[in-house]
Amino acid sequence: MRRYLGKSKIQVSAIGFGLWPIGGEWKVEGGRYMRFGRISDEEAINCIRKAIDLGINFFDTADVYGRGHSEELLGKAIKGMREKVVIATKFGHAFDEETKEDRGINYSPEYIVKACKNSLRRLNTEYIDLYQLHVWYVPPKEAYSIFETLENLKKEGWIREYGWSTDHPECIDFLVNNTSATAIQHQFNIFINADRILEICEKYDLASINRSPLGMGLLSGKFQEDSKLDSEDIRGNNIDWMIYFKDGKPNKELLSKLSAVREILTSKGRTLAQGALCYLLAKSEKTIPIPGFTNEKQVIENAKAL
């Protein structure tokens, strides 16, 4: 099952995989480390190759995931198979690759070129299929230079297409009215109403790349009301944008909503995760959900949603 990456001629599997979990640890304020899930490098590489065997060809990462480590692992996993995959990565969060420390937001033209060059090195590739701005909000007057730079990178052959990872209405309006972008990456799952963004994607022939399609694991079915995540996991921390978990525990309101539709999602033999992914696929021909994984079982289960 294939879908076009927006107005481009690039065909991708209707489900891709998000590679934040495989990036491993990064350093946060206070010198402590944080992660999203847990998976060894060896298993991560094997999982990517298993996904390719199952017909998945679209992989979404970012330079900041594990401060470059996620990109490195993807590059190792696809060695000798570059033509079989479509790589999406992102830029905008500066960091120190050695110490894994954050260096703040940066989307200056000079930084974008530097970040793209570093991503190409880590991915061990000569081009990136989809290069995405990874900053949720940028004032429109500052966005022009970003997309001029991306157009130049496209002309140079460093990237094939570009997009923006954002849910902000003002940024999405700027994107469709002032650029030749081919994709919007936005949060979408059964808890999120994304009808406006889907209407825009259909009107302007843009790919709707769905981040958090399984609610950062909440829709996997493995979490109960008394489940508790440790503070090393990003879901175990109280972060402003974290709606799926509070104080390291699953959001009770969302668990209640999930309970109300569980029987529908799991009908006809589907697992809960498969039902949640199929819901997104059925919403629009533009949607491309990108669930993460931390083991091969999840890769197989999510790929079978196709």
C-alpha positions as CSV (number, residue, x, y, z in Angstrom):
1,M,0.0,0.0,0.0
2,R,1.6,3.2,-1.2
3,R,0.8,6.9,-1.1
4,Y,2.4,9.9,-2.7
5,L,4.4,12.3,-0.5
6,G,2.1,15.2,-1.2
7,K,2.5,16.9,-4.6
8,S,5.9,15.2,-5.1
9,K,6.4,12.1,-7.2
10,I,7.9,10.3,-4.2
11,Q,6.0,7.1,-3.3
12,V,6.0,6.0,0.3
13,S,4.5,3.2,2.3
14,A,1.2,4.4,3.8
15,I,2.7,3.8,7.2
16,G,6.2,4.9,8.0
17,F,8.2,4.6,11.2
18,G,9.2,7.4,13.5
19,L,12.7,7.0,14.9
20,W,12.8,9.2,18.0
21,P,12.9,6.2,20.4
22,I,16.0,4.7,18.8
23,G,18.0,7.8,19.4
24,G,18.7,6.9,23.0
25,E,19.7,9.3,25.7
26,W,20.3,13.1,25.6
27,K,21.4,15.5,28.3
28,V,18.9,18.0,29.8
29,E,19.2,20.8,32.2
30,G,20.9,19.9,35.5
31,G,23.2,17.4,33.7
32,R,20.8,14.4,33.9
33,Y,19.9,12.3,30.9
34,M,16.5,11.6,29.4
35,R,15.2,9.1,26.8
36,F,12.0,8.1,25.0
37,G,11.6,4.4,25.5
38,R,14.5,2.0,25.5
39,I,16.1,-0.1,22.7
40,S,19.6,-1.2,22.0
41,D,21.5,0.0,18.8
42,E,21.7,-3.6,17.5
43,E,17.9,-4.2,17.9
44,A,17.1,-0.8,16.4
45,I,19.1,-1.6,13.2
46,N,17.5,-5.0,13.0
47,C,14.0,-3.5,13.4
48,I,14.6,-1.0,10.6
49,R,15.7,-3.8,8.3
50,K,12.7,-5.9,9.4
51,A,10.4,-3.0,8.5
52,I,11.9,-2.8,5.1
53,D,11.4,-6.6,4.6
54,L,7.7,-6.0,5.5
55,G,7.2,-3.3,2.9
56,I,7.8,-0.2,4.9
57,N,10.1,2.3,3.0
58,F,9.4,5.6,4.9
59,F,11.5,6.5,8.0
60,D,11.2,9.8,9.8
61,T,13.9,11.0,12.2
62,A,15.5,14.3,13.3
63,D,19.0,15.5,13.9
64,V,18.2,16.2,17.5
65,Y,16.9,12.7,18.3
66,G,19.6,11.3,20.6
67,R,21.7,14.3,19.4
68,G,22.5,12.7,16.0
69,H,22.4,9.1,17.1
70,S,19.0,8.2,15.5
71,E,20.3,9.5,12.1
72,E,23.5,7.5,12.5
73,L,21.6,4.2,13.2
74,L,19.3,4.8,10.3
75,G,22.3,5.3,8.0
76,K,23.9,2.1,9.3
77,A,20.6,0.1,8.9
78,I,20.1,1.1,5.3
79,K,23.6,0.7,4.1
80,G,23.5,-0.9,0.6
81,M,19.7,-0.3,0.5
82,R,19.5,3.5,0.0
83,E,17.4,3.2,-3.1
84,K,14.8,1.2,-1.2
85,V,14.0,3.8,1.4
86,V,12.6,7.4,1.7
87,I,14.3,9.4,4.4
88,A,12.7,12.3,6.3
89,T,14.7,14.2,8.8
90,K,14.4,17.6,10.6
91,F,16.4,20.6,11.7
92,G,16.1,23.6,13.9
93,H,17.3,22.4,17.3
94,A,21.0,23.1,17.8
95,F,23.0,20.7,20.0
96,D,26.5,19.5,20.8
97,E,26.9,16.1,19.1
98,E,29.6,15.0,21.6
99,T,28.2,16.1,24.9
100,K,24.5,15.6,23.8
101,E,23.7,19.0,25.3
102,D,21.0,21.4,23.9
103,R,22.2,24.6,22.2
104,G,18.8,26.2,21.6
105,I,16.7,27.0,18.5
106,N,18.6,28.0,15.4
107,Y,17.1,28.4,11.9
108,S,19.4,30.9,10.4
109,P,20.4,30.2,6.7
110,E,24.0,29.4,7.7
111,Y,22.9,27.0,10.4
112,I,20.4,25.2,8.1
113,V,23.2,24.5,5.6
114,K,25.5,23.3,8.3
115,A,22.7,21.1,9.9
116,C,21.9,19.6,6.5
117,K,25.5,18.8,5.8
118,N,25.8,17.1,9.2
119,S,22.6,15.1,8.7
120,L,23.9,13.9,5.3
121,R,27.1,12.7,7.0
122,R,25.4,10.9,9.8
123,L,22.8,9.3,7.4
124,N,25.7,8.3,5.1
125,T,23.7,9.5,2.1
126,E,24.1,12.1,-0.7
127,Y,20.5,13.4,-0.4
128,I,17.6,13.7,2.0
129,D,14.2,12.9,0.5
130,L,12.2,15.2,2.9
131,Y,13.8,17.9,5.0
132,Q,11.5,19.4,7.7
133,L,11.7,22.5,9.9
134,H,11.4,21.2,13.4
135,V,10.4,24.4,15.1
136,W,6.7,24.5,16.1
137,Y,6.3,28.3,15.7
138,V,8.3,30.8,13.7
139,P,7.1,34.3,13.0
140,P,6.1,34.6,9.3
141,K,8.6,37.5,8.7
142,E,11.4,35.2,9.9
143,A,10.2,32.2,7.9
144,Y,11.0,33.6,4.4
145,S,14.7,33.1,4.7
146,I,14.2,29.5,6.0
147,F,12.3,28.4,2.9
148,E,14.6,30.4,0.5
149,T,17.4,28.3,2.0
150,L,15.5,25.1,1.6
151,E,14.8,26.0,-2.1
152,N,18.5,26.5,-2.6
153,L,19.3,23.1,-1.0
154,K,16.7,21.5,-3.3
155,K,18.4,23.1,-6.3
156,E,21.8,21.9,-5.1
157,G,20.4,18.4,-4.9
158,W,21.0,18.0,-1.1
159,I,17.3,17.6,-0.5
160,R,14.4,16.4,-2.8
161,E,11.5,18.0,-0.9
162,Y,10.8,20.0,2.3
163,G,8.1,20.5,4.8
164,W,7.3,21.8,8.3
165,S,6.6,19.9,11.6
166,T,4.0,22.2,13.1
167,D,0.4,22.3,14.2
168,H,0.3,26.1,14.4
169,P,-2.4,27.6,12.1
170,E,-0.4,30.7,11.3
171,C,2.6,28.6,10.3
172,I,0.5,26.2,8.2
173,D,-1.1,29.2,6.4
174,F,2.4,30.6,5.7
175,L,3.6,27.3,4.4
176,V,0.7,26.8,1.9
177,N,0.7,30.4,0.7
178,N,4.4,31.1,0.4
179,T,6.3,27.9,-0.3
180,S,6.4,24.9,-2.5
181,A,6.4,22.5,0.5
182,T,5.1,19.0,0.0
183,A,4.4,17.9,3.6
184,I,3.0,19.0,7.0
185,Q,4.0,16.9,10.0
186,H,1.4,17.3,12.8
187,Q,0.0,15.5,15.8
188,F,-2.9,13.2,14.9
189,N,-4.5,10.2,16.6
190,I,-8.0,9.2,17.8
191,F,-7.8,11.8,20.6
192,I,-6.9,14.7,18.3
193,N,-9.2,16.6,15.9
194,A,-7.0,17.4,12.9
195,D,-9.9,18.1,10.4
196,R,-8.6,21.6,9.5
197,I,-5.1,20.4,8.7
198,L,-6.5,17.5,6.7
199,E,-8.6,19.8,4.7
200,I,-5.6,22.0,3.9
201,C,-3.5,18.9,2.9
202,E,-6.2,17.8,0.6
203,K,-6.8,21.2,-0.9
204,Y,-3.1,21.9,-1.5
205,D,-2.0,18.4,-2.2
206,L,0.3,18.0,0.8
207,A,1.2,14.9,2.7
208,S,-0.2,14.8,6.3
209,I,2.5,13.0,8.2
210,N,1.0,12.0,11.5
211,R,3.3,12.2,14.6
212,S,2.2,10.5,17.8
213,P,-0.3,8.3,15.9
214,L,-0.3,6.0,19.0
215,G,-0.3,8.7,21.6
216,M,3.3,8.1,22.5
217,G,2.4,4.5,23.4
218,L,-0.9,5.1,25.1
219,L,-2.8,3.5,22.2
220,S,-0.6,0.4,22.3
221,G,-2.9,-1.0,25.0
222,K,0.0,-1.8,27.4
223,F,-0.7,1.0,29.9
224,Q,-3.2,0.8,32.7
225,E,-4.4,3.5,35.1
226,D,-1.8,2.4,37.7
227,S,1.1,2.2,35.2
228,K,4.1,4.4,36.1
229,L,7.0,5.5,33.9
230,D,10.4,6.5,35.5
231,S,11.7,10.0,35.3
232,E,14.4,9.0,32.8
233,D,11.7,8.5,30.2
234,I,10.4,11.8,28.8
235,R,6.8,10.6,29.4
236,G,7.6,10.4,33.1
237,N,8.1,14.1,33.3
238,N,5.6,17.0,33.5
239,I,6.3,18.8,30.2
240,D,3.8,21.4,28.9
241,W,3.1,19.6,25.6
242,M,2.8,16.1,27.1
243,I,-0.9,15.4,27.1
244,Y,-0.8,11.6,27.1
245,F,0.9,11.1,30.5
246,K,0.8,13.2,33.7
247,D,3.2,12.7,36.6
248,G,4.5,9.6,34.8
249,K,1.0,8.0,34.6
250,P,-1.4,7.6,31.7
251,N,-3.8,10.5,31.4
252,K,-7.0,9.2,33.0
253,E,-9.3,11.2,30.8
254,L,-7.7,9.8,27.7
255,L,-7.8,6.2,29.1
256,S,-11.6,6.7,29.6
257,K,-12.0,7.9,26.0
258,L,-10.0,4.9,24.8
259,S,-12.2,2.5,26.8
260,A,-15.2,3.9,25.0
261,V,-13.9,3.0,21.5
262,R,-11.7,0.1,22.3
263,E,-14.2,-2.5,21.0
264,I,-14.5,-0.7,17.7
265,L,-10.8,-0.3,17.2
266,T,-10.2,-4.0,18.0
267,S,-13.0,-5.4,15.9
268,K,-12.4,-7.9,13.1
269,G,-9.2,-9.2,14.8
270,R,-7.2,-6.0,14.8
271,T,-4.9,-5.1,17.7
272,L,-5.6,-1.8,19.5
273,A,-2.6,-0.2,17.8
274,Q,-3.6,-1.5,14.3
275,G,-7.1,-0.1,14.8
276,A,-5.7,3.3,15.8
277,L,-3.5,3.3,12.7
278,C,-6.2,2.2,10.4
279,Y,-8.4,5.0,11.7
280,L,-5.8,7.5,10.5
281,L,-5.4,5.8,7.1
282,A,-9.2,5.9,6.6
283,K,-9.5,9.6,7.4
284,S,-7.7,10.8,4.3
285,E,-5.6,9.5,1.4
286,K,-3.0,12.1,2.4
287,T,-2.3,10.7,5.9
288,I,0.9,8.8,6.6
289,P,1.1,7.8,10.3
290,I,4.6,7.3,11.7
291,P,4.5,5.2,14.9
292,G,7.7,4.5,16.8
293,F,9.0,1.2,18.0
294,T,11.2,-0.3,20.7
295,N,11.1,-3.9,19.6
296,E,10.5,-6.2,16.5
297,K,7.1,-7.3,17.8
298,Q,5.9,-3.7,17.5
299,V,7.4,-3.3,14.0
300,I,5.5,-6.4,12.8
301,E,2.2,-5.4,14.5
302,N,2.2,-1.9,13.1
303,A,3.3,-2.9,9.6
304,K,0.4,-5.4,9.5
305,A,-2.0,-2.5,9.8
306,L,-1.4,-2.1,6.1
